[in-house]
Amino acid sequence: MNFKQWIAALILVPVTGLAQDAINPEGLPGQAGRPYSPYADRGYPTQVYFGDTHVHTGLSGDAGGGGTRLMPRDAYRFARGDQVTSNTGQPVKLSRPLDFFMITDHSDAMGAITDIIGGAPNIMADEQGRYFNEKFNAGGETAMRAAQELVAAFAQGKVSEALNYQPGNPAYARVWDDIIAAAEEFNDPGRFTTFIAYEWTSLVKGNNLHRNVIFRDGPERTGQIVPYTTTPPLGSPNPRDLWTWMENYEAQTGGDVLAIPHNGNLSNGWMFSQKDDFADGAQLDAAYAEARQKWEPLYEATQIKGDGEAHPMLSPEDEFADFETWDYGNLDASELKTPEMIPAEYVRSGLQRGLAMEAELGVNPFKFGLVGASDTHTGLTPPDNDNFYGKFTAYEPSPHRAEHVSKTFADGSVALMSHQYITGGLTAVWAENNTRGEIWDGMKRRETYATTGPRMRVRFFGGYGFEPADVLRRDLALVGYSKGVPMGADLPAGEGPPSFLVYALRDPMGANLDRVQIVKGWLDETGEQREMVYDVAWSDDRVLDVDGKLPPVGNTVDLSIPAWTNTIGASELGAVWKDPDWAATHSAFYYARVIEIPTPRWTAYDAVKFDVDMDDDVKMVSQERAYSSPIWYTPQKD
């Protein structure tokens, strides 16, 4: 045997032996008919992409009027990682680029604000136009108050015809065309994906019913239409009419579109109302439920104007329910908050109401996945507490932005303190590639989760065959998809109680994890809405107490710097959990909540940066979190 023959034998013998060992009885390579390579023929999403689904630039009246001068192209540059100059002249840059981005400027009066500020001839010929031109160009608090005044005038139908730009106005179409063009210029599939979108801003009696309308399509389809507005006769504030417009868009263009309702904590009980508030309180019907489920597969669980996952009044046993809760009234302070409104404003109670309405109507109108967003009105969307640029230009970094800026109600009560704003959330989408089609499809099937800013990775599956060892697998996703269904999906009835596979990996630039919880909501045998929060995985060898409660993880925050250390918590957590309170006849939903260890809030960074003594009621520490989309269990029908 010469040297070449010896080398060939040395290489070929073990390879041949391995190949023979890998042949299964069916004659196929790998176990159970699978290829030897675990990555071959993979048919499920393996990547998670983070982005913002709710951003306003200077094209929106309340943003441009309040001093925002950054326009869509500026916002795109910032989101993809470029350094830009903020509206107040400060250099600003993200710690990491976003993967995808949607600019959602208001559809009503599109193009008007730039003409008002610029003093276009048609504006200056109008008394109200001259008034707002003067106020907006004065800048500062004067411009901010004028922006609020203009929004109220639109909501109350008191804006002059000269300012009320609507479809048919040449300026309106011109601005929409430029919004489309900007999205196309910055769309870079595989690296940075942009979407054509707008906000439909329904504000009825101060009740925030806004929706972000997101297209899967490019200019060849979106260029055939102009956005739907809330102003009759061409528009309507009723969501049913928006859904009809969306249906017509798809029929006319062959395109695809969905809508995402805003965080409903300022809807004054209208977001998940069980009656038709546009029809004198008539009962909702199956047609409404079917349309809402079809066109609104997602819901904004958290944003700058507070968190909307749960409320302490509704969930008194949930120690994490009171997270950045806004409880002072609706968007324009025309009404005070009442306890009766709160159940129709929060994710968990909305999901519970959906189960109840499905039992009555046969269709669940509130069957939504969860996303997070900013709702920034500065064109800037930094989700990190050490880089917070506020909701409006007036709240960009300064020594005074955390001072009490408030509204006063008729009874003398005061609300809306500027320090109550929080950093905007992010939307995480599981998809195979960073493209419009893949990300939009992931949103449509609800394979999404919301975070309050950190970029933690979260997997959540439901099924009937998960075993404790599954959570230790490095190919956890393969196990999850092959044995069950992912977040956002339906879990049909099976043999015995369902089990859930949940896994979370911390943000590589962020804090360790405190715990992972599974939140369950269900209808009991009497039809009563019930809920339970289960701790299923946690860090630091803590032990549940006699009441089943987990002790706090601790707190390493040093407010003098400010900073924290990852000497507590865990970098990853996971579990296989079987529902101990399952009943085969109970309709239910389950979602995962992942909670970080304590970290400094943006107000803590401001206190050090600007040497400010914060008032005692200002929160300085936060426990950021993520919420997966639910999995719904439906009992087998007779």
N, C-alpha and C positions, 0 to 999 in steps of 0.2 A: 504493500500500500504506500503510494507516494504521499507527499505532504498535502497536495490538493485533495486527494481522496480521503485522507485522514480528517482534514478540516470539514469536508462535506459530510462525512459520517458523523462527526461530532455535532454538527448543526442539525442534521436531518433526523437523527434517531430520536432525541427527546421531543422534537416538534411532532413527529409522526405519532409517537406515543400519546402525547397530549391530545392530539386530534382524535385518536381512537377513543380515548377516555371520555371525550366530550360528546360523543354520539349517544343520543338517548334512544329509547326503544322505537320511537316514531321515525328514527333516521334523521332527525333535525338537530343542528348544533345547539348546544346550551341546554339548560334545565327547562323542563316543562314547555318544550317547543320554542324557547327563546333563542335568539342568536347568542353566540358566545359573548359578543360585545354588548354590554348592558345599555349602550347609547344608540345602537342601531335600531332603526324603525321606531324611534321615540315619537309618540304622538300626543304629547302634553307639554304645556309651557314650563320652561325651566328658568326663565329670567324674570326678575321683578324690576319694574321701572317706576321712577318717582317723578311726579310733576304736580303742577298747579292747574286746577280746572276753573279758576275764578279770579280774574285779574282785570282791573280798570286802569286806563291810561288817561291822559289829558283830553281824550275825545269824549269821555263821560262828563255830563254837566256838573255833577257834584264833585268830581275830581278836578277837572279843569277849572271850574269856578272857585275851588278851594286853593288853587295855586299850583296844581300839578301841570308841569310842562313837558314831562316825558311822554312820548308818543309810542305807538306800537313797535316801531323798529328799535327804539331805545330799550323797551321792555324785553324784546327778544334777545338783544345783545346781552343784557344783564343775565337773563335766565340761562343762556348757553355758556356763561362763565366770564364774559368780558367785564372789565371795570368800566363803570359809567359815573357821571356826575349827577347827584341827586337833585331834586327840585329845589333844595336849599343850598346847593353849591358844595355838597360834601362828596368826597370820593367814596364809592361803595362797590363791593364785589362779593359774590357768593363764596362760601368756603368750598363748595363743589357745584359744578353745573347741574342743572336739572336735566332729566331725560326727555321730558315732553312738557308742553306749555300751551295754554289756551288764553287768549285775550278775549274778554267777555264784556266789551263796552255796551252801554245801554242802547237798546234799539229805539226807544222814544227820543225824539229830538236829535237824532244822530247828525252830527255836523253843526248843530246850532251853537254849541259853547265856543268853538273856535271862531265862529263869525261874531258872536257877542263880544268876546274879548278883543278881537281884531277890529271891531267897529265897522263891520260890513255896511254898505249903504242902506240895505233894507232893514237892518237892525237899528241904525241911528235915526231912521225915519219914524221909529215907533217909540212911544213914551216909555213903555216898560223895557224896551231894548236899551234905551239910553240909560235908564236907571241901573240895570244890571251891568252894563258896560262900565259905568263909573265905579260901582261897588267892587267888581271883580278886579279891576285894574288898581284899586287901592291896596290890594294884597292883605296879608295877615289875617287877623280875626274878622276884619270887615268882610273880606272875600269869603271866609269860611261861613259866616252867618248868612251871607247872600246865597251861597251854594245851598244851604239848608232851606232857605226861603224859596229858592227856585224849585227844588224838589217838591216842597209842599204845594207850591202853586200848580205844578203838573198834576200831582195826586188829586188836588181839589178842582181841577179843570179851570183854573183861574189864570192860565198863562195866555198871553196874547197870540193871535194867529201868526204874527211875524216871527215869534220865537218857537212856535210849535212845528218844527220841521218833522214831516211825516213822509211816508212813501208817496212818490209823485213829485216831491221837491227835488230839483236838480242837484242841490248840495247833498241831499240825503243819499242819493244813488252814488254820487262821486265818492263820498266817504266810505260807503260799503265796498265799492270797487277797490279802494286803496287798502282797506282792511284785508281783503282777499289777497291783494298783491303782496302785502307785507308778509302774510303767513306763507305764501309761496316762496318768497325770497329767502326765508330763514329755515324752511323745512329741509332737513338734512337727514334723510332716512338712515337708520343705523346708529346715528350719533345724537341728533337733536330733532325731535319731531314736533311740529306745530300743527294746530288744528284751527280751522275756520269756525268761529263761534260768535255768539252774542248773548247778552242778558235781556230777557223779557221781564220787565220790572213792574209787576202787578202790585199796586199798593192801594188797597181798598180800606178806607177809614183808618189808615195807619197800619193795617195788618200786612206784614211782609210775606207775600206769596211769590217772590221772585223765583225765576227759573233760569238756569244757564242752558242754552240750546247749542248742542255740539254736533257738528257734521263729520261724517266719515269721509266726505268727498272733497275734491279739489275744485278749482274755479270753473271747470267745464259744467258742473252742476250748480254749485252755489252762486255762480254768476248769472244764473237764469232767474233768480229771485232777489227780493230785498227782505230784510228781517221783518217779522211780525211785531207789531207794537201793541200797547195796551189802550190806545186812544181811539174811541169810535169816531167815524164809522168804519175806518180801515182796520182798526184793531179792537181788542177787547181785553179787559182785566180778568176774564173768566178762563181758568185753565182748560176747560172743555174746548173752548174756541182755539186755544193754542194747539191742542192735540189734533183738532181738525185741520189746522194749517199744516202741521207736521205730516199728517196723512196725505194731504194734497201735494206737499213738496215731494214726497217719495213717489206718488203716482205720476206727477208731472215730469220729474227728472230721472227717475230710476235710482235715486240716491238713498242714503241712509242717514237718519238723524235720531237723536235721543235728547231728553231734557233731564236736568238735575235740579231738584228743588233746593233752595237755600236752607241752611240751618233755621229751623222753625221757632227758635226761642224768642223771636220778636213778631210772631204771627198772631199773637193774642187769641190763641185757641183755634186758629183756622187751618193750620197745616195738616193735621190729621183729624179734622172734624168728621164726625159720623153723620152729618147732615149736609145738605146742599146750601151753603151760605149765600149762594147767588140766586136761590129760588125760594126765598122766604122760609128757609129751614126745612124744606121738604127732605124726605128720606132719600139717601143715595140709592142708586139702582145698580144692577149688574153691568149695564153698559158703561157707567162711570168707572166701576171697578176694573173692568176689562181694559178700558182705554188707559187708565192711569198705570196699571201694571205693565202694559205694552210700551208706553212712551216714556215712562220714568222708572227705569230699572235700578237707579242709584239715588242716593240721598246724601246730602252734605252734613256729616255728623259733627264737624268742628271747624271753626274759622276764627278770624280775629275778633269778631263780636261774641265771643264766648263759646263754651263747649256745649254740645247738645245731645250727649249720649244718655245721660240719666239725670234725675233731679232728686235731691234729698227728701223732698216732701213725698215723692212717689215711691222711693226706695230707702226707707229709714234704716233698714238693716245693712245697707251697702255702705261701708265706710269710705269708699272711693267715689260715691255718687256726687258729692259736692265738689266738683272740679271745675274751677273757672265758671261758676254759674252766674248768668245774668238774669236778674229778677226784678227789673224796675219798670217794665212796661213795654210798649211797642215802639216801632221805629221812629215815629214822629211825636211820641209822648201824648197822643190824643186820648189815650185811655190808660188807666192804671191796671197793672197785672192783678188778676184774681185767682184764687186756688182752682176755680173751675176751668181756667184756660190751660193750666200746666199739662194735664194729661195729653192734650192734643199738640204738644210742642216738642216732645223729646223722643229720641230714637226708640228706646225700650218700650215706652208706652204706645208709640205708634205701631211697632211690630205686634204688640199684644192686641191692639184694636184691629189690626189686620186679620189676625186669627178669628176674632169674634165676628167680623164682617164676612169672612169667608164662610163661617158656619151659617150665616144668615142668607148671603147672596150667592154662595157657590163659587165666588171668586175673591181673591185677596187683593184689595187695591193698594195695600201698603207692604208689598213684597219687594223690598229694595235691598241692594247692597250698599256698602258704606264707603264714602270717600271723604277726604279732608281737603281744605283749600284755604286761601288767604282772604279773599275779598278785599285785597289791598286796593286803595285808590291813589297810589303814588306811582304806579307802573313798576314798583319794586316788590319782589316777593321773597325776601330772605326769611327762612323759617327758624333760624337759630336765635336763641335768646341773647347771645353776645353780639348780634348783628341786626337788631330789630329796628326797622325804619317806619313803624307805625302804620295806621290805616290811611290817614290823610296827611297832606304836606305839613299841616300845623303840628303833627305829632312825630315828625322826623326828629332825630336825636338833638336834644338841647337840654340845658339845665332846668327847664321849666315844664317839660312835657308831661311829667308825672303829677303835676299839680292838679287840684280838683277843678276840672272843667265840667260843668254840670248843666242839666236842664231842671227847671222848676215846674212842678205840676200845679194844677189849680188849687189843690188843697194845701199847698205849701211844701209838700215833700219834694226831695231832691234826688236825682239819680244821674247816671252816666258819668262816672268819674273816669278821667282819661287813663288812670293807672289800671283800670279794669280790662282794657284791651290786652289781648294775648298775641303771641306770635302765631302766624297763620299755619294751618295744617298742610299736609301733603297727601296726595292720592298715590297709592301704590297699586300697580296693575301687574298681574302675572300674564306674561305673553312670551312668545317664542322670539320675536324680533321687535326692535324699536322702530316701528313704522305706524302710520296712521291706521291702516287696516287692522294690524295685529292688536294695537292698544285699544282701539275703538271696540273691536270684537271682544276683548277681555272685559271691557266695561259693560258691554251689552249682556254678557253672560254672568255678570256680577262677580267675577273672580278678582276682586279688589279688596283693599282694606284702607282704612284711614289712620293717619298718625297725626299727632299734635306738633310734629316737626321733625323728630328723629327719623333716621332711615333704617330702622330695624327690619329684618326679614321675618315674615310670619307665614307659616303654613297651617292649614286647618282642614281636616278631612273627617267625614262621617261615614260609618259603615257598620258591618256586623262581624267582621272577622279579624279585627285588629288585636294583636297580642302585645304584652308589655315590651317584648324585645324589639318590636318594630320601631320604637322611638330611638333606638340605638343605631339604626341603620344609616349609613352614609347615603344610600340611595332612597332616602325617606320618601321623596316624591313619587318614585316608581311604586313603592308600597302603597302610598296613599291613593294614587289613581287606580291601581289595579284591584285594591280591596274595597274602595269606597268612592265617595263623591267629594269634590272640593268645595271650599267656601263659595257661597252664592247659589248652591244647587239644592235640589230637592232630594231627600232621602226617603225612598218608598218604604213601606212596612216590610219587615223581615222576620226572621226567627229570633225572638227574644229582644231584650233591650239593645239599642244601638250603642256603639262605642265610638270614641272620637280620638283621632291622632292630631296632636297639636305640637308645634315646634316654633321656637323664636330664637333668633340670633341678634345680639345687640348691634346697634349702629357702630361700625368700626371706628368712627370718630366721636362716639358718644358715651353714654353712661351704661354701666352694667344693669342687669335686669333684677328687679325685686321679685316678681312673681308672674305666673300666668294663671288666668282665671277663665272659666267657662260660664257664661251667662245663659240661663235657660228661662224662657217664657212659655207658658202653656195655658190651655183652657182645661179646667178640671171638669168632673162629671156634672157639675151644676152649671157649667158655662162661665164660671168666674175666672177672671184673668189673674194668673199667678206668676211669680218669678222667684228665682233662686240664683245666687252667685256662689260658685264653687272654686276654691283654691285647688288647683290640680298640679302645679309644679312651683317650687320656690327655691330660693338660694339659702346658703349659709347654715344648713343643718338645723333650721328652726323646727319646732314641734308645735302642732296644733294644741290649743289649750282645751280645757274640759268642755267649753262651749263650741268647740270646733273652729275657733278663730286663730288666725296666724299672727304671731307677734310682729310688730313693725320691723322693717329691715335695718333701721338705724339711719343716721344722717351724718355724712362727712363734709357737708357744705361749710366753707369758710367764707363768710360774707365780707371779710375785710379785703379779700383779693379781687373779686370773688372767684371761688373755684370749688371743685369737689375731687375726691379720689375714688378710684374703682377698687378700694380695699374691702368693700362689701359688695354683695350682689354676685351675679353670675353672668358670664359672657353668653351662655346659651342655656335654654331651659326647654324641656319637652315632657310629654306624658301621653300615655294611652289611658283614657278615662271612660268608664262605663256609667251611664246615668243610674244612680241608685233609686231615683224617685220616678222611674219610667212607668207609664201605664199605656198599654197598647191602644187604648181608645182616645188618648189625649193628643190633640194637635199641638205641636210645639215648634219652637225655633231655638237654635243654639248659636252663640257666637263667642269668639275668643277675645279676651281683653288682656293685653300685655302691658305691664307697668314697670317703669324704670325706677332706680333708686333716686332719692332727692338730688336735685341740681339747682343752681341759682336761676332765678327768674330774671327777665330783662330789667326789671326795676332794681335788682341788686347790682347789675352791671352799671346802670345809670347812676346809682348812689355813689359808686366808687369813681366812675369816669368824671362825673361833674361835682363830686364832693357835696352831695345833697343829703340832708337828713330827711328820710322818708317818714311820713306819718305812721302811727302804729297800725292803722288798718290796711296798709299797703302790703300785699303779699310779696315776699322776697324769695321764697323757695317753691319749687314745683316738682311734681312727679309726672313727667311726660309719659305718654302711652300710645297704644295702637288698638284699633277695634277692627276685627275681621268682619267681612260680610257674613250674614247668618247662613246656616244650613237649616232647612225646614223639614220637619218630620210630619208626614200625613198618614193618619190611620188608614188601614185597608177598609174600603167601602164594601158593605154587604152586597 
